[in-house]
Amino acid sequence: MGQFSMEKPPSTGSLLSGNQQSVDIRSRRDSEACGVETIYQDIALTGPMTITRNIFAGRELTSRFGFLRLKEMRSTAMDVLGHAVDISGIHSPDINVEDLSGGQQQAVAIARAIYFKNKILILDEPTSALSVRETENVLEYIIRLRADGVSSVFVTHNIHHAFRVCDRLFVMAHGRCILNVRKDETNIEEVTRVIVAN
């Protein structure tokens, strides 16, 4: 991926691209160019815009003359929603996001990130506002992404979710790492004990 070189970096270290070259990441466009997509906990969507426009915001599909390919974007929006999270209650891509429930809004954010996935998908508490069924669909999709060669960084407070989808567990408390272990080298009980002790 790349090396962080902001004026006041939040941490130290470096990120390397697939060809092992160091790359500066200063904006979302930089991270996208490195193949990194993010699903945010605070649902970074624009309420007055439709589902379609939110999914393709800043990355609209256009013809060679610059016209929006709205029909294709609308069809793709519904397709990715149905296959990615199997969200119920959304029957049109023309619904404004502000008219959706919290869980439905999160599903749109997840669908957007999944559609534009590349090498790495960062998920920050992506299931926090989803129903049990919607959560199950998201976890299953993360597992399928791994089979497709897409790496995921899954940030969660739910240990059971982490054990479902993660190969390695990295537990932090008060800004420091308190556990860094492969999933097959530990169990839920041990991880729980480490968390409670800190």
N, C-alpha and C positions, 0 to 999 in steps of 0.2 A: 504494500500500500504506500505509505509515505511518511516523511518525517514532519512532526509538528514544529512550525517555526513562527508561531504567533508572537506578538510583542511580549505578552505575559502568558506563556503556556501554562495550562492547568497542571501539567505533569511533565516528566522527562521521558526520553526514550525515542525510538525511531520506528517507522513503518516502512516496509519494503514492498515494492511492486512485484508482480509475478516474475519479472526478469531481474529481481534483486536490486533494482535501482531505487535510491531514496527519492521520495516525492513529497513536496510541500503540500499540506492540506490547509487552506485558508478559508474555504467556503464550501457550501453544499455542492456547487458545480465541480469543485476539485475532488470531493469524495466520490461523486457520481462517476467522474472520469476514471477513478481508480477501481470502480466496480463495487462501491459500498452503498447500500441502501439502508435507511433507518426507519423504524416504526417507533414513534414517540409515545410516551405515556400520556401526554397532554393533548393528544389528537390534533395534530397540526393541519386543520382543514379550514376552508372558508365557507361559513354558514350560508350566505345568500347565493352561493353557486351550486349548480347541480352536481350530482354524483359523477357524471361523465367529466365535467370540467375540473372537478377536484382531482380525479384520478390522473388526468392528463395535464394538469396545470404546469405551465412552463415547458412541457414536452409534447405539445399538441401534434397530432398527425396532420400533415398538410400535403397538398398536391404539389406538383413541380411548379405550379403557378402561384403557390402560396395560399391557396384556399383550404379552409379546414375540412378534413374528411370526417364530418360529423356523424354520418351514418355508421362508418367503421368504428369510430370511437365509442358510440353508444352501444353497438353490438359487443365490442370488446369489453366494455365496462360491465355489462351484465354477465358476460361469459366468465370473466375473472372473479366476479363476486360469487357466482354459483359454484365454480370449481375450487376457489381458494378457501372460502369460509362457509359456503352453503348457507348464506344468510337468509333467514325467513322474513317475510313481510316487506321485502323490496321488490316491487313488480315493474318498476320503470327507472331507467337511468336518468330521467329528467326531474326527479324529485330533488328539491333543495336539501342540502345536508342539514341545515338547521331544523328541518321538519322530521328528522330521524331521531330515534332513541339513542342514548349514549352507547349502547352495545352496537347498534347499527352503524353509528359514526365510526367507531373503532374498527369495525369490519371493513368500511370503505378505506380507512387509512392502511389497514393490513393488505387489502387487495391492491392498492396503489404500489406499495413497496414490493409486493410479490410479483406484480406484473413487470416491473422494471428491475427485477433482481439480476445480479450479475455474479460476482464472486463471493461477496460477504453481505449477509443480512444481519443488521443489529436490531434486536427487538427489546425495547425497554418497557417491561410490564404490559405486553400487548393484549393479554387476556383479562386485564383488571375489570373491564366493564362488560364482558361478554357473558352470555348464558352458559350453562354447562355444556349444552350441545355445540354451541359456537366455539367454545374453548376446545372441546375435543377435536373439532375440525381443524382448528389452527395448529394444535400440537401434531396432528397427523400430517398436516402439510409440511411442517418443519422437518419431520422425519423423511418425507419424500424429497425435500430439497437436498438433504444430505446425500441421498442416493443419486441425485442429479449433479453432484459435485459442488454444491453451494454450501459454504460454511456459514454457520449462524452463531452469533453471540447473543445468548438469551438471558436477559436480566430479569430476575424474578425473586419474589419472597416465598413462593410456593415450592417447597422442596420436592413434593410429589411430581409437579410439572417438570422440574429440572431433571429428575431421574428418568422421566419419560423420554426426553429428547436430547439430553446432553451426553457427550462422551467424556468430558472433563468438567469437574466442579471447581470453581474458583470462588471461595467465600471471603467476603470482606467485612470488617467491623471497625468502625471509627477510623476509616481511611487507610487501613492496612490489611494485607492478606493474612488470613488466619488458617486457611486450608487451600491447598492446590493439589488435587489428586484425581486420578482417573476414576470414573464411576465404578469400574469393575474391581477397584481396589478398596472400596468402602461400601457403606450402606446408609440407609436413611437414618437409622438410630445413631450411628457415629456422627454423621453430619449435624444432626439435631443437638447432640451433646456438645459439640464444638461451638455451635451458635449460642446455645444457652449459657455456656461457660464464659462467653465474651460479651 
